[in-house]
Structures are given as structure tokens and as C-alpha cells.
């Protein structure tokens, strides 16, 4: 008999109404992989409640400007349904679930569904191409906690990262090509490509988080395949709190380009695979307004991949390769980095070196 297969995708989630903004933020700041400092366990609940209460009104107003809720649930559902269909064409009868980290369907809900379904094999598939403690590692930790609490024991594999998978790169390149078509009155040399990734605290990188390295690798491969004549710059967005985060920021980069008299700007959300508040509001509303105010003549944003056929093929390819492996080790994911001293040797994703 063929084995019953479950694929669980990891995603951050988002509030499905303005009323859900505060509890969503509370869940976010309760995450021990986000609020992490000596003695944090004593203050985490108080801090989470305080931050969520203070931020819920302005963040709620931002959600109202993009439709009153996050689109991430609907878009992720389209991704997983497309993935299910494609897997079936490859004779893989798998049910694909979505485990949102901070909003419904929450991880415990999905663990219960997988346990009830009586599956024989489980693939954990983050919808974060680049690995970070704040995303994949946090989702995996929560999956472990809830699986242990609810008694789920199924042979499983983690697809930890895929920052330079050729189909993921092709999907990004195709979206950028389409976005370039909007600049009808400008040569490529006149259009600045501004790659924007969600930032993380610098301290994460110092502790071994490979996120920055993997984002840089994605950008490198996209530029190589796209072969555009445009100047390109990588920046980071969505800083929260007083600690130092990766730089330059999106706003710093826009100000710098505007000061140089650059008039055409294409922002590429390089590490986001679905539209959500960071793309629809932070980039397409806030950054756009700032750029226009500073004299940028044309500001465009590349749409997120969402259910782009090449991206769905990438996900299916990752699942198929993992199913072909009998190993249950998480550390089988290998990524090539050009910046290594020995360029022909892959580096294992070091998620297991991060403190839990």
C-alpha cells in the first residue's frame, strides 16, 4: 500500500480582521525566539501585552489601508492547493497543510489534524526560502513543542532552506522582467533595482544565523540570471525595537538614491513569497510616498511570487527530493555560497547550531 503523506508548510500568518491585530501582535511578541534576552521568560508576557497594546492601533490603521486584514491566508491557501495539484500529477498523493506561526490555523491545530489523519510520512516545508532563527527556526521549535505535547510521532524531514533553487530564482527573474515593462520611458541603466528583505537583529547574525548570507546568495543568482543593466542594491526593512538591525534600511536606501538624482526605482521584495503588510503597506504605500516626496519620478514594486507556476514547481521539486530520502536528519539541506574560501564545497545550513 502507498504511504499517506502530509506536507506541512510554515508561514508567519496575519490578522484576518482589524480586531485580530492586537492578539496577533501578542502572539508574535510572546515568541521566545523573538523576545530573547537574559531573564526574558520572566518579562515576556508583560512585554508582549504592552507592545501589542501600544502598536495595535497604528498597525490596525495600516491594515485598514490594505483592505482591513492580511491577505496572507488566502494567498498561502492558493499556494498549497496549487502544490497539492502539482504533486498529484507527479504521482505523489499528499495532503498539504498550512501552520501559521502567529495566527490561525495555529501550529497546534495543524498537529491535531495531522495526527487525526493517520499519516505515515511528514515533510516540513517552510515558505521562507532563506533560513532564519526568526522564521524557520521559530516555526520548527513551535512544531516540536506542540508535537510533543499532543503526542504526534511520525517520521519526518525538514526542508530547511532553498535560497538558490533554480526554479525559485527563475520565478523571481520572470517577475522582475514583467515589472521592468512598466518603465516604458526609461532605459534599464536609469532604473535602480532595490532588493528589499525583511531585516533581523544584527545579534542574530553574530550568533550564526545564515539569513544575511542566504539573502545575498539569492540576490546574486537573480542578478546573474536576469543580466540587467540596472544598478542594484540590497537593503532591509521592518525594523522593530531599539537594537541594531541589518542595514542599509529601505528608507536609508531610498534617501540615498534620491540624493544622487535617481528618478526610477523598482523595489523587489526578495525574501517575501506572498503579499502582506510589509509589501502592500510598508513598500507600496509608505516607501512610495517617501520616494515621490524626494523626487523619484517612477516608483514600482515587483509583486510577490504568490502562486507563480515556477515557485510552485520549486516547492514540488523540494518535496519530491525529500521524499526520495529515507534519512530523518534535518541537516541534509546544502546550499552553495560563492563567498566561501572553498567555492566547490557546500555549507550545511547551521540551524542546529543556534540556541533553542
C-alpha positions as MATLAB code, in Angstrom:
seq = 'XXXXXXXXXXXXXXXXXXXXXXXXXXXXXXXXXXXXXXXXXXXXXXXXXXXXXXXXXXXXXXXXXXXXXXXXXXXXXXXXXXXXXXXXXXXXXXXXXXXXXXXXXXXXXXXXXXXXXXXXXXXXXXXXXXXXXXXXXXXXXXXXXXXXXXXXXXXXXXXXXXXXXXXXXXXXXXXXXXXXXXXXXXXXXXXXXXXXXXXXXXXXXXXXXXXXXXXXXXXXXXXXXXXXXXXXXXXXXXXXXXXXXXXXXXXXXXXXXXXXXXXXXXXXXXXXXXXXXXXXXXXXXXXXXXXXXXXXXXXXXXXXXXXXXXXXXXXXXXXXXXXXXXXXXXXXXXXXXXXXXXXXXXXXXXXXXXXX';
ca = [
       0.000    0.000    0.000;
       1.198    3.522   -0.756;
       2.082    5.644    2.258;
      -0.103    8.534    3.358;
       1.946   11.708    3.108;
       1.399   15.035    4.832;
       3.246   18.190    3.828;
       3.106   20.956    6.429;
       4.039   24.423    5.228;
       5.275   27.015    7.713;
       4.282   30.680    7.385;
       4.043   33.635    9.780;
       0.335   34.293    9.335;
      -1.506   37.568    9.671;
      -4.635   39.015   11.305;
      -7.851   38.175    9.463;
      -9.584   41.314   10.771;
      -8.673   44.601   12.408;
      -9.914   43.160   15.708;
      -7.359   40.355   15.390;
      -4.390   42.746   15.141;
      -3.710   43.006   18.897;
      -3.893   39.256   19.662;
      -1.781   38.590   16.559;
       0.888   41.013   17.779;
       0.687   39.499   21.260;
       1.394   36.048   19.796;
       4.307   37.486   17.834;
       5.996   39.107   20.815;
       5.355   36.069   23.023;
       7.669   34.058   20.769;
      10.784   33.092   22.778;
      12.783   33.105   19.523;
      11.852   36.783   19.025;
      11.929   38.197   22.575;
      15.151   36.618   23.777;
      17.450   38.099   26.404;
      18.702   37.012   29.863;
      15.661   36.610   32.098;
      13.241   37.165   29.211;
      10.975   34.345   30.362;
      10.110   36.423   33.436;
       9.103   39.521   31.477;
       7.946   38.119   28.124;
       4.206   38.048   28.821;
       4.192   41.585   30.210;
       6.313   42.919   27.344;
       4.220   41.165   24.706;
       0.979   42.515   26.114;
       2.404   46.042   26.451;
       3.914   46.166   22.958;
       0.824   44.650   21.340;
      -1.451   47.140   23.100;
       0.660   50.131   22.044;
       1.143   49.035   18.456;
      -2.314   47.645   17.694;
      -3.933   50.981   16.797;
      -1.337   52.250   14.255;
      -0.848   48.751   12.817;
      -4.633   48.313   12.605;
      -4.850   51.559   10.620;
      -2.272   50.189    8.202;
      -4.354   47.066    7.717;
      -7.416   49.207    7.029;
      -5.471   50.853    4.200;
      -4.846   47.477    2.538;
      -8.331   46.039    2.925;
      -8.851   45.526    6.660;
      -6.920   42.263    7.002;
      -3.813   40.416    5.908;
      -4.090   38.688    2.512;
      -1.580   36.053    3.587;
      -4.149   33.397    4.489;
      -5.895   33.426    1.104;
      -2.631   33.649   -0.821;
      -0.993   30.835    1.137;
      -4.083   28.684    0.616;
      -3.750   29.237   -3.143;
      -0.098   28.192   -2.926;
      -0.762   24.955   -1.075;
      -3.729   23.967   -3.255;
      -1.577   24.526   -6.346;
       1.191   22.456   -4.736;
      -1.223   19.608   -3.985;
      -2.415   19.551   -7.607;
       1.115   19.530   -8.980;
       2.241   16.762   -6.614;
      -0.656   14.599   -7.798;
       0.498   14.967  -11.408;
       3.799   13.507  -10.195;
       2.005   10.545   -8.602;
       2.511   11.907   -5.084;
      -0.775   11.776   -3.198;
      -0.040   14.229   -0.411;
      -2.241   16.464    1.692;
      -0.705   19.916    2.172;
      -1.392   21.815    5.404;
      -0.598   25.370    6.497;
       0.747   26.004   10.008;
       0.761   29.722   10.744;
       3.123   30.813   13.486;
       1.125   33.686   14.964;
      -2.459   33.337   13.737;
      -4.922   30.709   12.590;
      -4.524   27.976   11.579;
      -2.103   27.790   14.511;
       0.511   25.070   14.858;
      -1.384   23.074   17.478;
      -4.463   22.967   15.215;
      -2.380   21.500   12.397;
      -0.623   18.987   14.648;
      -4.062   17.709   15.702;
      -5.220   17.454   12.078;
      -2.091   15.571   11.017;
      -2.385   13.194   13.967;
      -6.061   12.546   13.222;
      -5.277   11.866    9.556;
      -3.063    8.892   10.326;
      -0.237    9.897    8.012;
       2.838    7.717    7.559;
       5.329   10.358    6.403;
       5.647   14.056    7.103;
       7.513   16.765    5.203;
       8.001   20.164    6.872;
       8.208   22.874    4.226;
       8.861   26.493    5.297;
       7.560   29.168    2.971;
      10.706   31.089    3.872;
      13.339   30.421    1.169;
      16.097   31.864    3.380;
      16.611   30.319    6.813;
      16.468   32.470    9.938;
      16.012   31.947   13.627;
      13.079   34.376   13.450;
      11.188   32.353   10.836;
      12.003   28.713   10.052;
      13.683   28.018   13.375;
      10.836   29.588   15.351;
       8.206   27.636   13.392;
      10.149   24.398   13.828;
      10.512   24.967   17.563;
       6.774   25.512   17.891;
       6.081   22.394   15.806;
       8.294   20.366   18.137;
       6.646   21.767   21.259;
       3.129   21.071   20.030;
       4.006   17.645   18.595;
       5.489   16.610   21.938;
       2.522   17.990   23.875;
      -0.037   16.295   21.619;
       1.840   13.034   21.114;
       2.467   13.228   17.363;
       5.140   10.759   16.279;
       5.598   10.470   12.513;
       8.829   10.024   10.501;
       9.568   13.475    9.153;
      12.013   15.623    7.226;
      12.600   19.362    7.241;
      13.321   21.302    4.072;
      15.274   23.985    5.862;
      16.014   26.452    3.039;
      16.225   26.924   -0.722;
      17.691   30.393   -1.377;
      19.284   29.446   -4.706;
      16.929   26.766   -6.028;
      16.896   27.340   -9.778;
      13.084   27.401  -10.059;
      12.764   29.917   -7.222;
      15.350   32.104   -8.944;
      13.572   31.745  -12.313;
      10.264   32.823  -10.750;
      11.844   35.966   -9.299;
      13.589   36.795  -12.565;
      10.345   36.430  -14.517;
       8.505   38.735  -12.107;
      11.257   41.339  -12.381;
      11.179   41.158  -16.188;
       7.427   41.830  -16.134;
       7.894   44.713  -13.683;
      10.531   46.302  -15.915;
       7.913   46.630  -18.660;
       6.225   49.392  -16.661;
       9.263   51.663  -17.208;
       8.406   52.492  -20.815;
      10.159   55.844  -20.896;
      13.410   54.832  -19.198;
      16.420   52.743  -20.168;
      17.465   49.920  -17.849;
      20.540   51.908  -16.818;
      18.208   54.586  -15.460;
      16.189   52.175  -13.302;
      17.587   51.214   -9.894;
      16.843   47.702   -8.661;
      16.326   47.885   -4.911;
      16.124   44.418   -3.363;
      14.362   44.622   -0.003;
      14.392   41.779    2.537;
      12.834   41.621    5.980;
      15.504   42.649    8.474;
      16.691   40.771   11.548;
      18.745   41.948   14.531;
      22.489   42.014   13.886;
      22.887   39.902   17.012;
      21.143   37.011   15.226;
      23.803   37.089   12.516;
      26.619   37.232   15.064;
      25.249   34.054   16.663;
      25.413   32.165   13.373;
      22.083   32.888   11.687;
      22.717   32.289    7.927;
      19.885   34.592    6.817;
      22.007   37.501    5.556;
      24.315   35.177    3.650;
      21.394   33.373    2.056;
      19.597   36.586    1.053;
      22.804   37.810   -0.574;
      23.069   34.499   -2.420;
      19.506   34.854   -3.734;
      20.212   38.372   -4.981;
      23.470   37.245   -6.588;
      21.774   34.442   -8.511;
      18.844   36.644   -9.593;
      21.196   39.310  -10.953;
      23.294   36.698  -12.730;
      20.306   35.131  -14.471;
      18.498   38.419  -15.153;
      21.593   40.086  -16.617;
      20.016   43.537  -16.434;
      21.951   46.743  -16.945;
      20.358   48.383  -13.910;
      22.345   49.309  -10.788;
      21.316   47.052   -7.897;
      21.289   47.441   -4.118;
      20.211   45.163   -1.254;
      18.501   46.687    1.773;
      16.379   45.582    4.739;
      13.047   46.673    6.170;
      10.573   46.268    9.059;
      12.877   47.094   11.976;
      11.238   46.819   15.399;
      12.740   47.963   18.700;
      15.939   49.785   19.669;
      18.508   47.059   18.884;
      20.724   47.290   15.815;
      19.282   45.561   12.730;
      20.737   44.730    9.333;
      21.445   47.778    7.162;
      21.061   49.725    4.987;
      17.363   50.115    5.607;
      14.812   50.526    2.833;
      14.266   54.158    3.790;
      18.000   54.911    4.005;
      18.452   53.433    0.540;
      15.613   55.451   -0.991;
      17.003   58.661    0.507;
      20.481   57.832   -0.788;
      19.283   57.131   -4.331;
      17.093   60.240   -4.383;
      20.042   62.381   -3.205;
      22.013   61.108   -6.211;
      19.244   62.304   -8.524;
      17.973   58.820   -9.416;
      14.415   59.042  -10.755;
      13.276   55.476  -11.498;
      13.058   52.841   -8.784;
      11.952   49.199   -8.866;
      11.676   47.641   -5.393;
      11.954   43.850   -5.322;
      10.648   42.171   -2.119;
      13.299   39.487   -2.349;
      12.535   37.352    0.719;
       8.716   37.571    0.715;
       6.796   34.858   -1.158;
       3.309   36.307   -0.546;
       1.913   39.809   -0.364;
       1.308   41.055    3.149;
       1.556   44.252    5.150;
       5.321   44.579    4.631;
       4.878   44.681    0.858;
       1.432   46.231    0.420;
       1.824   48.966    3.034;
       5.459   49.382    4.071;
       6.762   49.292    0.491;
       3.850   50.158   -1.769;
       2.403   52.948    0.383;
       4.996   54.259    2.869;
       8.151   53.834    0.778;
       6.344   55.011   -2.343;
       5.180   58.216   -0.637;
       8.683   58.913    0.640;
      10.277   58.274   -2.754;
       7.845   60.545   -4.601;
       8.317   63.257   -1.956;
      12.093   63.037   -2.510;
      11.769   63.473   -6.254;
      11.615   59.911   -7.600;
       9.595   60.118  -10.815;
       8.511   56.477  -11.103;
       8.294   54.006   -8.223;
       7.298   50.398   -8.901;
       7.144   47.272   -6.751;
       7.611   43.755   -8.056;
       4.625   41.633   -6.991;
       5.351   38.774   -4.587;
       5.580   35.301   -6.084;
       2.303   34.086   -4.562;
       1.250   31.089   -6.710;
       3.658   31.762   -9.577;
       3.928   28.452  -11.514;
       7.727   28.338  -11.250;
       7.600   28.861   -7.488;
       5.034   26.077   -7.090;
       7.296   23.847   -9.206;
      10.142   24.721   -6.854;
       8.115   23.625   -3.828;
       7.047   20.388   -5.540;
      10.634   19.652   -6.505;
      11.771   20.150   -2.906;
       9.070   17.806   -1.592;
       9.833   15.162   -4.199;
      13.552   15.225   -3.418;
      12.896   14.956    0.309;
      10.539   12.023   -0.154;
      13.265   10.219   -2.073;
      15.471   10.397    1.022;
      14.988    7.906    3.850;
      17.075    9.995    6.231;
      15.287   11.808    9.043;
      18.173   14.207    9.611;
      17.273   17.881    9.324;
      20.782   18.887    8.278;
      20.668   17.437    4.755;
      19.921   20.793    3.151;
      23.023   22.073    1.387;
      23.475   25.500   -0.123;
      26.352   26.749   -2.248;
      27.773   30.174   -1.462;
      30.130   31.945   -3.808;
      31.745   33.815   -0.937;
      33.272   30.706    0.603;
      37.026   30.170    0.532;
      36.436   26.718   -0.960;
      33.811   27.535   -3.529;
      33.209   23.930   -4.524;
      32.131   22.816   -1.046;
      28.532   23.302    0.119;
      27.834   24.572    3.598;
      25.252   22.798    5.728;
      22.500   25.058    6.962;
      23.572   25.653   10.577;
      20.117   25.810   12.154;
      21.106   23.170   14.686;
      23.928   25.390   15.997;
      21.509   28.112   17.102;
      20.439   28.222   20.716;
      16.981   26.757   21.289;
];
